[in-house]
């Protein structure tokens, strides 16, 4: 395998990892905000 193929694969995998982490953080923030709102209501 040449270097270009390896770097492109690494870039794709890093992008996928970044998207996964971003979605995970977004879901975590949504849950946190919902919990905070529920605490304020009660």
N, CA, C and O atoms as a DFTB+ gen file, in Angstrom:
168 C
 N C O
     1  1       0.851      -1.206       0.000
     2  2       0.000       0.000       0.000
     3  2       0.886       1.255       0.000
     4  3       1.946       1.289       0.625
     5  1       0.427       2.262      -0.706
     6  2       1.204       3.500      -0.727
     7  2       0.760       4.424       0.400
     8  3      -0.242       4.177       1.070
     9  1       1.518       5.480       0.590
    10  2       1.254       6.377       1.723
    11  2      -0.065       7.123       1.559
    12  3      -0.747       7.388       2.549
    13  1      -0.439       7.468       0.321
    14  2      -1.662       8.248       0.107
    15  2      -2.892       7.473       0.560
    16  3      -3.794       8.042       1.176
    17  1      -2.933       6.186       0.260
    18  2      -4.085       5.376       0.656
    19  2      -4.170       5.303       2.178
    20  3      -5.255       5.409       2.750
    21  1      -3.026       5.122       2.830
    22  2      -3.021       5.032       4.292
    23  2      -3.479       6.339       4.913
    24  3      -4.269       6.334       5.857
    25  1      -2.988       7.465       4.390
    26  2      -3.363       8.753       4.981
    27  2      -4.832       9.038       4.748
    28  3      -5.504       9.582       5.625
    29  1      -5.344       8.676       3.570
    30  2      -6.768       8.933       3.300
    31  2      -7.628       8.076       4.214
    32  3      -8.651       8.539       4.720
    33  1      -7.224       6.832       4.428
    34  2      -8.002       5.967       5.331
    35  2      -7.947       6.498       6.754
    36  3      -8.955       6.491       7.461
    37  1      -6.781       6.955       7.175
    38  2      -6.651       7.504       8.529
    39  2      -7.516       8.750       8.672
    40  3      -8.145       8.956       9.710
    41  1      -7.549       9.582       7.634
    42  2      -8.364      10.795       7.694
    43  2      -9.836      10.429       7.791
    44  3     -10.575      11.026       8.575
    45  1     -10.268       9.452       7.001
    46  2     -11.680       9.053       7.050
    47  2     -12.036       8.506       8.424
    48  3     -13.087       8.837       8.972
    49  1     -11.173       7.676       8.982
    50  2     -11.468       7.092      10.294
    51  2     -11.481       8.175      11.370
    52  3     -12.314       8.145      12.276
    53  1     -10.555       9.133      11.269
    54  2     -10.527      10.204      12.273
    55  2     -11.776      11.060      12.164
    56  3     -12.303      11.514      13.180
    57  1     -12.257      11.288      10.946
    58  2     -13.488      12.071      10.763
    59  2     -14.661      11.316      11.367
    60  3     -15.505      11.913      12.035
    61  1     -14.722      10.003      11.137
    62  2     -15.815       9.207      11.707
    63  2     -15.764       9.252      13.226
    64  3     -16.801       9.377      13.878
    65  1     -14.572       9.153      13.793
    66  2     -14.430       9.215      15.254
    67  2     -14.875      10.580      15.760
    68  3     -15.536      10.675      16.795
    69  1     -14.517      11.637      15.036
    70  2     -14.921      12.983      15.436
    71  2     -16.427      13.145      15.405
    72  3     -17.011      13.730      16.317
    73  1     -17.064      12.624      14.348
    74  2     -18.520      12.728      14.251
    75  2     -19.177      11.941      15.380
    76  3     -20.158      12.396      15.968
    77  1     -18.632      10.753      15.684
    78  2     -19.197       9.939      16.760
    79  2     -19.078      10.665      18.100
    80  3     -20.019      10.682      18.894
    81  1     -17.919      11.261      18.340
    82  2     -17.726      11.990      19.598
    83  2     -18.642      13.203      19.665
    84  3     -19.186      13.513      20.725
    85  1     -18.818      13.892      18.540
    86  2     -19.675      15.079      18.525
    87  2     -21.119      14.700      18.819
    88  3     -21.795      15.375      19.596
    89  1     -21.596      13.622      18.201
    90  2     -22.981      13.201      18.449
    91  2     -23.140      12.747      19.899
    92  3     -24.169      13.006      20.523
    93  1     -22.125      12.071      20.432
    94  2     -22.190      11.633      21.824
    95  2     -22.277      12.834      22.763
    96  3     -23.077      12.842      23.698
    97  1     -21.447      13.850      22.506
    98  2     -21.480      15.047      23.350
    99  2     -22.811      15.769      23.204
   100  3     -23.347      16.287      24.184
   101  1     -23.347      15.807      21.989
   102  2     -24.627      16.491      21.770
   103  2     -25.729      15.792      22.561
   104  3     -26.540      16.452      23.210
   105  1     -25.762      14.461      22.510
   106  2     -26.778      13.721      23.265
   107  2     -26.590      13.938      24.766
   108  3     -27.566      14.082      25.502
   109  1     -25.347      13.961      25.215
   110  2     -25.075      14.170      26.635
   111  2     -25.564      15.547      27.076
   112  3     -26.174      15.678      28.138
   113  1     -25.300      16.574      26.267
   114  2     -25.740      17.930      26.612
   115  2     -27.261      18.016      26.614
   116  3     -27.844      18.681      27.469
   117  1     -27.908      17.345      25.659
   118  2     -29.376      17.355      25.630
   119  2     -29.931      16.749      26.914
   120  3     -30.839      17.309      27.527
   121  1     -29.387      15.607      27.319
   122  2     -29.858      14.964      28.557
   123  2     -29.605      15.870      29.755
   124  3     -30.455      15.991      30.637
   125  1     -28.432      16.507      29.787
   126  2     -28.090      17.375      30.914
   127  2     -29.044      18.561      30.981
   128  3     -29.527      18.909      32.059
   129  1     -29.319      19.187      29.829
   130  2     -30.221      20.343      29.810
   131  2     -31.634      19.927      30.191
   132  3     -32.313      20.645      30.926
   133  1     -32.084      18.783      29.705
   134  2     -33.427      18.316      30.057
   135  2     -33.515      18.048      31.554
   136  3     -34.515      18.389      32.187
   137  1     -32.488      17.447      32.120
   138  2     -32.492      17.176      33.559
   139  2     -32.507      18.486      34.339
   140  3     -33.203      18.590      35.349
   141  1     -31.757      19.479      33.892
   142  2     -31.734      20.770      34.585
   143  2     -33.101      21.434      34.509
   144  3     -33.564      22.015      35.490
   145  1     -33.748      21.353      33.358
   146  2     -35.076      21.949      33.222
   147  2     -36.075      21.245      34.136
   148  3     -36.909      21.895      34.766
   149  1     -35.991      19.926      34.207
   150  2     -36.908      19.180      35.075
   151  2     -36.682      19.552      36.539
   152  3     -37.641      19.654      37.304
   153  1     -35.438      19.753      36.931
   154  2     -35.143      20.137      38.316
   155  2     -35.732      21.510      38.609
   156  3     -36.239      21.743      39.706
   157  1     -35.671      22.420      37.642
   158  2     -36.207      23.767      37.865
   159  2     -37.724      23.725      37.998
   160  3     -38.304      24.489      38.768
   161  1     -38.359      22.843      37.256
   162  2     -39.824      22.781      37.290
   163  2     -40.308      22.274      38.641
   164  3     -41.295      22.777      39.176
   165  1     -39.619      21.281      39.194
   166  2     -40.099      20.687      40.442
   167  2     -39.520      21.358      41.679
   168  3     -39.836      20.962      42.801
